[in-house]
Amino acid sequence: MPDERTPLGAPESKVVVRKRRRISLVWLVPIISAVIGAWVAVTRIMSEGPNLTIVFHSADGLEAGKTKIRYKGVDVGTITSLRLSEDHRRVIAKAQMAPKTEDFLVQDTRFWAVRPRISGANVSGLGTLISGAFIAMQIGESKEPKRDFIALETPPVVTGDEPGRFFTLKTSDLGSLDYGTPVFFRRLQVGEVGSYELNKDGQNFDVKVFVKAPYDQYVNPETHFWRVSGIDMQLSANGLRLQTESLLSVLIGGIAFETSPSGPVLPPAEADSVFTLFGNRAAAFEPPPKNPQTYELVFNESVRGLSPGAPVELRGINVGEVSEIRAEVNAKTLKFSTPVTIKLDAQRLGVKVVEANARMNIEEARKRFIEALVVNGVRAQLRTGNLLTGAVYVAFDFFPEAPPAKVDWSQNPVQLPTIPGQIEATEKRVSDIVKKFDELPLGQIANNLQKVLGDLDLTLVSARDTINNANTVVEPNSVQREKFDKTLNEVGRAARSVRVLADYLEQHPEALLRGKKDQSK
């Protein structure tokens, strides 16, 4: 039955399904281009190495897009950008590494800028004067990856692939040591200073030295290190002795080490072992004090030239050193004095107890020994050790004429008797001579000489009258007349000499002690 809403005579509608058209060839070009671009981008990303950030103290000599990162002379990356940090104190560099360098970037990898540098005995980076600065790197041994690094301010002296070991030396004075300062063993350069750092307490330096293999095996726990800066000159009874490690050590200094051949053979020391750096070889091999005893010396004279560390000697044998010098004023008498604290090594004092047993008190034996020395006239005295520098040391010696003294063991520290030094005694003698000279009655002596000269003049006048009278008696050409004339001439010369002497003494009274200036020439 036809639909009532369909008008009569209208044709019946049919659903016609259209076929989809194929993609036009015009769209193939951008699609292929996009695919190619994506492939190129992926290929480029896959062909590039990792990105990293390096923080520098200064960008001096660095240029974005030009400065290379090198490892063993091979370019492994390029600096892509440079900018200042937010606090404007550092330079942040972005770098693009070469492909397959991911394993290079680990926790202990190090970077530093290579520029012309003179440090210690090393002159490095001269090639950068022509090619420009570059970034050097040292690959670490860690397995943990890292992408942010802080560059070293100074290049490392030793790279990680060089065989050898680092050791730490402690010293209170850095002296002429610097990066690259040579290390010697039997005058052969076997290493160098790698770095140094001041401790947090500000008292000592930690100096890292690298000793190359196979010489590092000669460093054991009993090895001694000392500075060899300059020339070691000794003038002794055997003559003049000059000692130095090398000409290089004279110019820039150095460090030497040695092990006592008389000691036991020990295994090599572990890496990063700590040693003391001594000032010279003598101090390095000086036996350490055993149970040092502290005493005090009070001097009432100038201690100019005496300093802490100055030696204390007994008959020329070093038995201790000066540890402290201070000034002291007595509040009652207002008398000024200089207490000097010394440390004596009991082992060097030569106290040897024969047939010692467990009941014997060694401390009491040492006290008796000190008391015996004092009773026999041993006194401390300041003496000049070096005429050029004016250095002074403390010497104990026997003075039989010294006033008696006793040791009061209740004092802390115990005070030992002293005697004026050589310079002080010489000045006292000169002062006594000058005082005696001032006490001489020079005016009275001059007056007496003038009186004597007046009497002599009267005598000469009388003699002249006598001669005139004698001329009338004695013949002119007789022998008596000739002898008389000679006697008169001698008396005249003596009178003139006495007058000249009196005039000179009146103008120069000090000639009685020093003599005439013309005679000293």
C-alpha positions as CSV (number, residue, x, y, z in Angstrom):
1,M,0.0,0.0,0.0
2,P,1.5,3.2,-1.0
3,D,2.3,5.9,1.5
4,E,-0.6,8.4,1.9
5,R,1.9,11.3,2.2
6,T,3.5,10.5,-1.1
7,P,1.8,12.6,-3.8
8,L,0.3,10.7,-6.6
9,G,2.3,10.4,-9.7
10,A,5.7,11.1,-7.9
11,P,8.6,8.8,-8.7
12,E,9.9,6.4,-5.9
13,S,13.3,7.5,-4.4
14,K,16.3,5.2,-4.2
15,V,19.4,5.2,-2.0
16,V,22.5,5.5,-4.1
17,V,25.9,4.6,-2.3
18,R,28.9,6.5,-3.7
19,K,32.3,5.0,-4.0
20,R,35.3,6.7,-2.1
21,R,37.8,8.4,-4.2
22,R,41.5,7.5,-3.9
23,I,44.0,9.9,-2.2
24,S,45.2,12.5,-4.6
25,L,48.8,12.3,-5.7
26,V,49.3,15.9,-4.6
27,W,49.3,14.8,-0.9
28,L,52.0,12.2,-1.4
29,V,54.8,14.9,-1.6
30,P,54.3,16.5,1.9
31,I,53.7,13.1,3.4
32,I,57.0,11.8,2.0
33,S,58.8,15.0,3.1
34,A,57.5,14.6,6.6
35,V,58.6,11.0,6.8
36,I,62.1,11.9,5.4
37,G,62.4,14.9,7.9
38,A,61.4,12.7,10.8
39,W,63.9,10.1,9.7
40,V,66.7,12.7,9.4
41,A,65.8,14.2,12.8
42,V,65.9,10.7,14.4
43,T,69.1,9.9,12.7
44,R,70.7,13.1,13.8
45,I,69.6,12.7,17.4
46,M,70.9,9.1,17.3
47,S,74.2,10.3,15.8
48,E,74.8,13.0,18.4
49,G,76.4,12.4,21.8
50,P,75.0,13.5,25.1
51,N,74.7,17.0,26.4
52,L,76.4,18.2,29.5
53,T,77.0,21.3,31.6
54,I,80.4,22.5,32.9
55,V,80.8,25.3,35.4
56,F,84.0,27.4,35.0
57,H,85.5,30.1,37.2
58,S,86.3,32.2,34.1
59,A,85.5,31.9,30.4
60,D,88.9,33.4,29.4
61,G,89.8,32.0,26.0
62,L,86.6,30.0,25.6
63,E,84.2,30.6,22.6
64,A,80.8,29.0,22.0
65,G,80.8,26.9,18.8
66,K,84.6,26.9,18.6
67,T,86.2,25.7,21.8
68,K,86.7,21.9,21.7
69,I,86.7,19.3,24.4
70,R,89.7,16.9,24.0
71,Y,90.7,13.6,25.4
72,K,94.3,12.6,24.7
73,G,94.4,15.0,21.9
74,V,91.2,13.8,20.2
75,D,88.1,16.1,19.8
76,V,85.2,14.5,21.7
77,G,82.9,17.5,22.1
78,T,82.3,21.2,21.5
79,I,81.2,24.1,23.7
80,T,77.8,25.2,22.4
81,S,76.9,28.1,24.7
82,L,78.3,30.3,27.5
83,R,76.4,32.3,30.1
84,L,76.9,33.7,33.5
85,S,75.4,32.1,36.6
86,E,72.6,33.8,38.5
87,D,75.0,35.2,41.1
88,H,77.4,36.4,38.3
89,R,80.3,34.6,39.9
90,R,80.6,31.6,37.6
91,V,80.4,30.8,33.9
92,I,78.0,28.0,32.9
93,A,79.0,26.2,29.6
94,K,76.8,23.9,27.6
95,A,78.6,21.3,25.6
96,Q,77.7,18.7,23.0
97,M,79.7,15.5,23.1
98,A,80.5,13.2,20.2
99,P,78.5,10.0,19.7
100,K,79.3,7.0,21.8
101,T,80.8,9.0,24.7
102,E,78.2,8.3,27.3
103,D,80.6,6.1,29.1
104,F,83.0,9.0,29.5
105,L,80.6,11.0,31.7
106,V,80.7,9.4,35.1
107,Q,81.0,10.7,38.7
108,D,84.8,11.1,38.9
109,T,85.4,12.5,35.4
110,R,87.2,15.8,35.5
111,F,87.4,18.8,33.1
112,W,89.7,21.8,33.1
113,A,90.6,24.6,30.7
114,V,94.0,24.3,29.0
115,R,95.8,27.7,28.8
116,P,99.4,28.8,28.8
117,R,100.6,28.1,32.4
118,I,103.9,28.2,34.3
119,S,103.7,26.3,37.6
120,G,106.7,25.0,39.5
121,A,108.9,23.0,37.1
122,N,106.0,22.7,34.5
123,V,105.4,24.8,31.5
124,S,102.2,23.7,29.8
125,G,99.7,24.9,27.3
126,L,102.1,26.8,25.0
127,G,100.3,25.3,22.0
128,T,97.2,27.2,22.9
129,L,99.0,30.5,22.1
130,I,98.3,29.6,18.4
131,S,95.3,27.3,18.4
132,G,93.5,28.8,21.3
133,A,92.3,27.4,24.6
134,F,90.5,24.1,24.8
135,I,88.8,21.9,27.4
136,A,90.7,18.8,28.5
137,M,89.1,15.9,30.3
138,Q,90.1,12.9,32.3
139,I,87.8,9.9,32.3
140,G,86.9,8.5,35.7
141,E,86.6,5.0,36.8
142,S,83.1,5.2,38.3
143,K,80.1,3.5,36.8
144,E,77.5,6.0,37.9
145,P,76.6,8.5,35.1
146,K,76.8,12.3,35.5
147,R,76.0,15.3,33.3
148,D,76.8,18.3,35.5
149,F,80.4,19.0,36.3
150,I,82.5,21.7,38.0
151,A,85.8,22.4,36.1
152,L,89.1,22.3,38.0
153,E,90.7,25.7,38.5
154,T,94.2,24.2,37.9
155,P,95.0,21.3,35.7
156,P,96.0,18.1,37.5
157,V,99.7,17.3,37.6
158,V,99.2,13.6,37.3
159,T,96.5,11.8,35.2
160,G,94.7,8.8,36.4
161,D,96.4,6.4,34.0
162,E,100.0,7.0,35.2
163,P,101.3,4.3,37.5
164,G,102.3,5.4,41.0
165,R,100.9,6.5,44.3
166,F,99.9,9.7,46.1
167,F,101.2,10.4,49.6
168,T,100.2,13.2,52.0
169,L,102.8,15.4,53.7
170,K,101.9,17.7,56.6
171,T,103.8,20.9,57.2
172,S,103.3,24.2,59.0
173,D,105.1,26.2,56.3
174,L,104.5,25.8,52.6
175,G,107.7,27.7,51.7
176,S,108.5,27.6,48.0
177,L,106.4,24.6,47.2
178,D,103.9,24.8,44.3
179,Y,102.0,22.7,41.8
180,G,104.6,20.6,39.9
181,T,107.4,21.1,42.4
182,P,109.8,18.1,41.9
183,V,110.2,15.2,44.3
184,F,113.7,13.6,44.5
185,F,115.0,10.2,45.6
186,R,118.7,10.0,45.7
187,R,118.9,13.1,43.6
188,L,116.7,11.5,40.9
189,Q,113.4,13.2,40.1
190,V,110.7,10.6,40.8
191,G,107.6,12.6,41.3
192,E,106.1,16.0,41.9
193,V,103.6,17.9,44.0
194,G,100.1,17.4,42.9
195,S,98.2,19.8,45.2
196,Y,98.2,21.4,48.6
197,E,95.5,22.6,50.9
198,L,95.3,24.6,54.1
199,N,93.6,22.7,57.0
200,K,90.4,24.1,58.5
201,D,92.2,25.1,61.7
202,G,94.7,27.2,59.7
203,Q,97.7,25.6,61.3
204,N,99.1,23.1,58.8
205,F,99.1,22.3,55.1
206,D,98.3,19.0,53.5
207,V,100.6,18.6,50.5
208,K,99.8,15.8,48.1
209,V,102.8,14.4,46.3
210,F,102.8,11.8,43.6
211,V,105.7,9.3,43.4
212,K,105.9,7.4,40.1
213,A,106.3,3.7,39.8
214,P,108.5,1.8,40.4
215,Y,110.0,4.4,42.9
216,D,106.9,4.4,45.0
217,Q,108.0,1.0,46.4
218,Y,110.8,2.8,48.3
219,V,108.4,4.7,50.4
220,N,107.6,2.8,53.6
221,P,106.2,3.8,57.0
222,E,109.7,4.8,58.2
223,T,110.5,7.1,55.2
224,H,111.5,10.7,55.9
225,F,110.5,13.6,53.7
226,W,112.2,17.0,53.8
227,R,112.5,20.3,51.8
228,V,115.6,20.8,49.6
229,S,115.1,24.4,48.6
230,G,118.4,26.2,47.9
231,I,121.9,25.1,48.9
232,D,122.8,23.3,52.2
233,M,126.2,24.7,53.2
234,Q,128.1,23.5,56.2
235,L,131.4,24.9,57.4
236,S,133.0,22.5,59.9
237,A,136.4,21.2,61.0
238,N,136.4,19.0,57.8
239,G,136.1,22.0,55.6
240,L,133.3,23.6,53.5
241,R,130.5,21.3,52.4
242,L,127.9,22.1,49.8
243,Q,124.9,19.9,49.2
244,T,121.9,20.2,46.9
245,E,119.6,17.8,45.1
246,S,119.9,19.4,41.6
247,L,120.1,22.8,39.9
248,L,116.3,22.7,39.5
249,S,115.8,22.4,43.3
250,V,118.1,25.5,43.7
251,L,115.9,27.5,41.4
252,I,112.4,26.4,42.4
253,G,112.9,24.2,45.5
254,G,111.8,20.6,45.9
255,I,111.1,17.7,48.2
256,A,113.4,14.7,48.9
257,F,112.7,11.4,50.7
258,E,114.9,8.7,52.0
259,T,114.7,5.7,54.4
260,S,117.4,5.1,57.0
261,P,119.5,2.1,55.7
262,S,120.1,1.0,59.3
263,G,116.5,0.4,60.0
264,P,114.5,-2.8,59.3
265,V,113.2,-3.6,55.8
266,L,109.5,-2.7,55.8
267,P,106.8,-3.2,53.1
268,P,105.8,-0.2,51.0
269,A,103.5,2.3,52.5
270,E,99.8,2.4,51.4
271,A,98.6,5.0,49.1
272,D,97.6,8.3,50.8
273,S,99.7,7.5,53.8
274,V,100.5,10.6,55.9
275,F,104.1,11.8,56.6
276,T,105.7,14.8,58.2
277,L,107.6,17.2,56.0
278,F,110.7,18.5,57.7
279,G,112.7,21.6,57.0
280,N,116.0,19.9,56.2
281,R,117.6,16.5,56.2
282,A,119.2,16.9,59.6
283,A,115.8,17.6,61.2
284,A,114.2,14.7,59.3
285,F,116.7,12.1,60.7
286,E,117.0,13.6,64.2
287,P,115.8,11.1,66.7
288,P,112.5,12.1,68.3
289,P,112.7,13.1,71.9
290,K,111.7,10.6,74.6
291,N,110.1,12.0,77.7
292,P,111.4,15.6,77.3
293,Q,111.6,17.6,80.5
294,T,110.7,21.3,80.7
295,Y,112.9,23.8,82.5
296,E,113.0,27.6,82.7
297,L,115.9,30.0,82.3
298,V,115.7,33.6,83.5
299,F,118.0,36.1,81.6
300,N,118.5,39.7,82.7
301,E,120.0,40.7,79.4
302,S,118.9,41.1,75.8
303,V,117.7,38.0,74.1
304,R,117.8,39.5,70.6
305,G,118.5,36.7,68.1
306,L,117.0,34.0,70.2
307,S,113.8,32.4,68.8
308,P,111.6,29.4,69.5
309,G,113.3,26.3,68.1
310,A,116.8,27.5,68.8
311,P,119.1,24.7,70.0
312,V,120.1,24.0,73.5
313,E,123.6,22.6,73.8
314,L,125.7,21.0,76.5
315,R,129.4,21.3,75.6
316,G,128.5,21.4,71.9
317,I,126.0,18.5,72.0
318,N,122.4,19.3,71.2
319,V,120.3,18.3,74.2
320,G,117.1,20.2,73.5
321,E,115.5,23.3,72.1
322,V,113.9,26.6,73.1
323,S,110.1,26.3,73.2
324,E,108.9,29.8,74.5
325,I,110.3,33.3,75.1
326,R,108.4,35.9,77.1
327,A,108.9,39.1,79.0
328,E,108.3,39.5,82.7
329,V,108.3,42.5,85.1
330,N,108.4,42.2,88.9
331,A,105.5,44.2,90.3
332,K,107.5,44.9,93.5
333,T,110.9,45.7,92.3
334,L,109.9,46.7,88.7
335,K,112.9,44.7,87.5
336,F,112.6,43.4,83.9
337,S,113.6,39.9,83.0
338,T,113.2,37.4,80.2
339,P,112.1,33.9,81.2
340,V,113.0,31.3,78.5
341,T,111.3,27.9,78.5
342,I,113.4,25.0,77.2
343,K,112.8,21.3,76.7
344,L,115.6,19.0,77.4
345,D,115.8,15.4,76.1
346,A,116.7,13.2,79.0
347,Q,118.0,10.6,76.6
348,R,120.6,13.0,75.1
349,L,121.8,14.1,78.6
350,G,123.7,10.9,78.8
351,V,122.2,9.7,82.0
352,K,123.2,6.1,82.2
353,V,122.4,4.1,85.3
354,V,124.8,1.2,85.8
355,E,123.2,-2.1,87.1
356,A,119.8,-0.5,87.2
357,N,117.1,-2.5,89.0
358,A,113.4,-2.3,89.4
359,R,113.7,-0.6,92.8
360,M,115.8,2.3,91.5
361,N,113.9,5.5,90.7
362,I,115.1,6.8,87.3
363,E,113.5,10.2,87.9
364,E,115.4,10.6,91.1
365,A,118.6,9.6,89.4
366,R,118.0,12.3,86.8
367,K,117.4,14.9,89.5
368,R,120.7,14.0,91.2
369,F,122.4,14.3,87.9
370,I,121.1,17.8,87.3
371,E,122.0,18.8,90.8
372,A,125.5,17.5,90.4
373,L,125.9,19.5,87.2
374,V,124.8,22.7,88.9
375,V,127.0,22.1,91.9
376,N,130.0,21.7,89.6
377,G,129.4,25.1,88.0
378,V,127.2,24.3,85.0
379,R,125.3,27.4,83.9
380,A,123.1,28.4,81.0
381,Q,124.5,31.2,78.8
382,L,123.4,32.9,75.6
383,R,125.9,32.6,72.8
384,T,126.1,33.7,69.2
385,G,125.6,30.9,66.8
386,N,125.9,32.8,63.5
387,L,127.8,36.1,63.1
388,L,126.0,36.8,59.8
389,T,122.4,36.4,60.9
390,G,122.9,37.2,64.6
391,A,121.2,34.0,65.7
392,V,121.6,33.1,69.3
393,Y,121.4,29.7,71.1
394,V,121.5,28.5,74.7
395,A,124.7,26.8,75.8
396,F,125.3,24.9,79.1
397,D,128.9,24.9,80.1
398,F,131.1,24.6,83.2
399,F,132.0,27.9,85.0
400,P,134.0,26.9,88.1
401,E,134.0,30.6,89.3
402,A,130.2,31.0,89.1
403,P,128.4,31.8,92.4
404,P,126.9,28.8,94.1
405,A,123.3,27.9,93.2
406,K,120.7,25.2,94.0
407,V,117.8,23.7,92.1
408,D,114.4,24.1,93.6
409,W,112.4,21.1,92.4
410,S,109.1,22.6,93.9
411,Q,109.0,25.1,91.1
412,N,106.9,24.5,88.0
413,P,108.7,24.6,85.7
414,V,112.0,24.1,87.5
415,Q,114.4,27.0,87.1
416,L,118.0,26.4,86.2
417,P,120.8,29.0,87.0
418,T,122.2,31.3,84.3
419,I,125.2,33.4,83.7
420,P,125.6,36.5,81.6
421,G,126.4,35.8,77.9
422,Q,129.7,36.5,76.2
423,I,128.5,39.7,74.6
424,E,127.1,41.0,77.9
425,A,130.4,40.2,79.7
426,T,132.4,42.0,77.0
427,E,130.2,45.0,77.2
428,K,130.6,45.0,81.0
429,R,134.4,44.9,80.7
430,V,134.4,47.8,78.2
431,S,132.1,49.7,80.5
432,D,134.4,49.2,83.4
433,I,137.4,50.4,81.4
434,V,135.6,53.5,80.3
435,K,134.5,54.1,83.9
436,K,138.1,53.8,85.1
437,F,139.2,56.1,82.4
438,D,136.6,58.7,83.4
439,E,137.9,58.5,87.0
440,L,141.5,59.4,86.0
441,P,142.6,62.9,87.2
442,L,143.5,64.0,83.8
443,G,143.4,67.7,84.8
444,Q,145.7,67.2,87.7
445,I,148.1,65.2,85.5
446,A,148.2,68.0,82.9
447,N,148.9,70.6,85.7
448,N,151.7,68.5,87.1
449,L,153.2,68.2,83.6
450,Q,153.0,72.0,83.2
451,K,154.7,72.5,86.5
452,V,157.5,70.0,85.5
453,L,158.0,71.9,82.3
454,G,158.3,75.2,84.2
455,D,160.9,73.7,86.5
456,L,162.7,72.3,83.4
457,D,162.8,75.7,81.8
458,L,164.3,77.2,85.0
459,T,166.9,74.4,84.9
460,L,167.7,75.1,81.3
461,V,168.2,78.8,82.0
462,S,170.6,78.0,84.9
463,A,172.4,75.5,82.7
464,R,172.7,78.1,80.0
465,D,174.2,80.6,82.5
466,T,176.6,77.9,83.7
467,I,177.7,77.2,80.1
468,N,178.3,80.9,79.5
469,N,180.5,81.0,82.7
470,A,182.2,77.8,81.6
471,N,183.1,79.3,78.2
472,T,185.3,81.7,80.0
473,V,187.1,78.9,81.7
474,V,187.1,76.0,79.1
475,E,188.9,76.5,75.9
476,P,186.6,76.5,72.8
477,N,188.2,73.5,71.1
478,S,188.8,71.3,74.1
479,V,187.3,67.9,74.7
480,Q,185.4,69.1,77.8
481,R,183.7,71.8,75.8
482,E,182.5,69.3,73.1
483,K,181.0,66.9,75.7
484,F,179.3,69.8,77.5
485,D,177.7,70.9,74.2
486,K,176.3,67.4,73.5
487,T,174.8,67.1,76.9
488,L,173.1,70.5,76.5
489,N,171.6,69.5,73.2
490,E,170.2,66.2,74.6
491,V,168.6,68.1,77.5
492,G,167.0,70.5,75.0
493,R,165.6,67.7,72.9
494,A,164.2,66.0,76.0
495,A,162.5,69.2,77.1
496,R,160.9,69.7,73.7
497,S,159.6,66.1,73.7
498,V,158.1,66.5,77.1
499,R,156.4,69.8,76.0
500,V,155.0,68.2,72.9
501,L,153.7,65.2,74.9
502,A,152.0,67.5,77.4
503,D,150.3,69.6,74.7
504,Y,149.0,66.4,72.9
505,L,147.7,64.9,76.2
506,E,145.9,68.1,77.0
507,Q,144.1,67.9,73.6
508,H,143.7,64.1,73.5
509,P,143.6,62.7,77.0
510,E,142.2,59.4,75.7
511,A,145.6,58.7,74.2
512,L,146.7,57.3,77.6
513,L,144.6,54.2,76.7
514,R,144.3,54.1,73.0
515,G,147.7,55.6,71.9
516,K,148.2,58.1,69.2
517,K,146.0,57.7,66.1
518,D,149.0,58.0,63.8
519,Q,150.5,54.9,65.5
520,S,147.4,52.7,64.8
521,K,147.9,53.4,61.0
